[in-house]
Amino acid sequence: MLIGLISDTHGVFSAEFRDFLAPVDQIWHAGDFGGGLATAAEIAAFKPLIGVYGNCDNQGLRYDHPLYRCWDCEGMKILMTHIGGSPGHYYPEARKLIETHRPDIFVCGHSHILKVMMDSKYNFLYINPGACGIQGWHPVRTALRFRIERGEISAMEVYKLDR
């Protein structure tokens, strides 16, 4: 399965990101959709969507997209929440989720900083796709695309667009 991963759209899902994500089978959104249900619906109309709400998302969106999700994708356990922190510096709520669910991949957003690394303490791949929207302090907008097959992740690509 080819996955597209975005976060922090803050109401902007531009044509450049649609082009990058056009070949994916599914989009994961790590919160702060912005624009309420309209932004989530726009993305879901483009590709199948799995998302969580972020701290800037309204109550209406929170009914459809929970605080966190844990699911299986091609033999890998995925845990996704918006505010996660980073390896060695997880937010307490995220650390509780990590210790409870023991994922193979932990996905979060919020920081607007693209970061992909192994967490040796918990033995999983940490992924934060950065921000693909224009709201915030980040100078570069980012998204990821990667393949998950038979319990393995491969072919990760980064898309960068100047803000």
C-alpha positions as CSV (number, residue, x, y, z in Angstrom):
1,M,0.0,0.0,0.0
2,L,1.3,3.5,-0.9
3,I,0.7,6.0,1.9
4,G,0.6,9.7,1.8
5,L,1.3,11.4,5.1
6,I,0.4,15.1,5.9
7,S,-0.3,17.2,8.9
8,D,-1.1,20.8,9.8
9,T,-2.9,21.7,6.6
10,H,-4.7,24.6,8.5
11,G,-7.3,24.8,5.7
12,V,-4.9,24.6,2.8
13,F,-4.6,21.5,0.6
14,S,-3.0,22.9,-2.5
15,A,-2.6,21.6,-6.0
16,E,1.2,20.9,-5.6
17,F,0.4,18.5,-2.7
18,R,-2.4,16.9,-4.6
19,D,0.0,16.2,-7.4
20,F,2.6,14.6,-5.1
21,L,-0.1,12.5,-3.4
22,A,-1.9,11.5,-6.6
23,P,-0.5,8.0,-6.7
24,V,-1.1,7.1,-3.1
25,D,-3.8,4.6,-2.0
26,Q,-4.5,6.3,1.3
27,I,-3.8,9.6,3.1
28,W,-3.0,9.8,6.8
29,H,-3.5,13.2,8.3
30,A,-1.9,13.9,11.7
31,G,-4.2,16.7,12.8
32,D,-4.8,20.4,12.5
33,F,-6.9,20.1,9.4
34,G,-8.1,23.7,9.8
35,G,-11.2,24.8,7.9
36,G,-13.3,22.3,9.9
37,L,-15.1,19.5,8.2
38,A,-14.7,21.1,4.8
39,T,-10.9,20.6,4.6
40,A,-11.3,17.0,5.8
41,A,-14.0,16.4,3.3
42,E,-11.9,17.9,0.5
43,I,-9.0,15.5,1.3
44,A,-11.4,12.5,1.8
45,A,-12.9,13.2,-1.6
46,F,-9.4,13.1,-3.2
47,K,-8.2,9.9,-1.5
48,P,-9.3,7.6,1.4
49,L,-8.5,9.4,4.6
50,I,-7.4,8.3,8.1
51,G,-7.0,11.3,10.4
52,V,-6.9,12.6,14.0
53,Y,-7.9,16.0,15.2
54,G,-5.4,18.6,16.3
55,N,-5.4,21.3,18.9
56,C,-6.7,23.9,16.3
57,D,-9.5,21.7,15.0
58,N,-13.1,22.5,15.8
59,Q,-15.6,20.4,17.7
60,G,-17.4,19.3,14.5
61,L,-14.3,17.7,13.1
62,R,-13.6,16.0,16.4
63,Y,-16.7,13.8,15.9
64,D,-15.3,12.3,12.8
65,H,-11.6,12.3,13.7
66,P,-10.6,11.1,17.2
67,L,-7.7,12.3,19.4
68,Y,-5.7,9.2,18.4
69,R,-6.0,6.2,16.2
70,C,-4.3,2.8,16.4
71,W,-4.7,0.4,13.5
72,D,-3.0,-2.3,11.4
73,C,-1.6,-1.5,8.0
74,E,-0.1,-4.3,6.0
75,G,1.2,-6.1,9.1
76,M,2.4,-3.0,10.9
77,K,0.8,-1.4,13.9
78,I,0.3,2.3,13.4
79,L,-0.3,4.8,16.3
80,M,-1.2,8.4,15.3
81,T,-2.0,11.5,17.4
82,H,-1.5,15.1,16.8
83,I,0.6,16.3,19.8
84,G,3.3,13.6,20.3
85,G,6.6,15.3,21.0
86,S,9.7,13.5,19.7
87,P,11.9,10.6,20.8
88,G,13.2,11.2,24.3
89,H,10.7,14.1,24.7
90,Y,7.2,12.7,24.3
91,Y,4.3,14.5,25.8
92,P,3.0,12.5,28.8
93,E,-0.3,11.5,27.0
94,A,1.6,10.4,23.9
95,R,4.0,8.3,26.0
96,K,1.0,6.6,27.7
97,L,-0.4,5.7,24.3
98,I,3.0,4.4,23.1
99,E,3.4,2.3,26.1
100,T,-0.1,0.9,25.9
101,H,-0.2,0.2,22.1
102,R,3.5,-0.6,21.4
103,P,3.3,0.5,17.7
104,D,5.7,-0.3,14.9
105,I,5.2,3.3,13.6
106,F,4.3,6.3,15.6
107,V,2.9,9.3,13.7
108,C,2.4,12.8,15.0
109,G,2.2,16.4,13.8
110,H,2.0,19.7,15.7
111,S,5.6,20.8,15.6
112,H,5.6,21.8,11.9
113,I,9.0,20.1,11.8
114,L,9.6,17.2,9.4
115,K,11.4,14.4,11.3
116,V,11.7,10.7,10.6
117,M,13.9,8.6,12.9
118,M,14.0,5.3,14.8
119,D,13.2,5.4,18.5
120,S,15.5,2.8,20.0
121,K,13.9,2.9,23.4
122,Y,10.5,1.9,22.1
123,N,11.7,0.2,18.9
124,F,9.5,2.0,16.4
125,L,9.8,4.4,13.5
126,Y,8.9,7.9,14.6
127,I,7.4,10.0,11.8
128,N,6.3,13.7,11.8
129,P,5.5,14.9,8.3
130,G,5.9,18.6,9.2
131,A,3.3,21.0,7.9
132,C,1.8,21.2,4.4
133,G,-0.3,24.3,5.1
134,I,0.8,27.9,5.0
135,Q,-0.1,28.9,8.6
136,G,2.8,28.8,11.1
137,W,6.4,29.7,11.3
138,H,7.8,26.9,9.1
139,P,9.7,28.2,6.0
140,V,9.1,25.0,4.0
141,R,5.9,23.0,3.5
142,T,6.3,19.3,3.6
143,A,4.6,15.9,3.0
144,L,5.7,12.3,2.9
145,R,4.9,9.3,0.7
146,F,6.0,5.7,1.4
147,R,5.1,2.1,0.8
148,I,4.1,-0.5,3.5
149,E,4.1,-4.1,2.4
150,R,4.3,-7.3,4.5
151,G,5.4,-5.6,7.7
152,E,8.0,-3.4,6.0
153,I,8.2,0.3,5.2
154,S,10.1,1.4,2.1
155,A,10.6,4.0,-0.6
156,M,10.0,7.0,1.6
157,E,9.9,10.3,-0.4
158,V,9.8,13.8,0.9
159,Y,8.0,16.6,-0.9
160,K,9.1,20.2,0.0
161,L,7.6,23.4,-1.2
162,D,8.7,26.9,-0.2
163,R,6.1,28.7,1.8
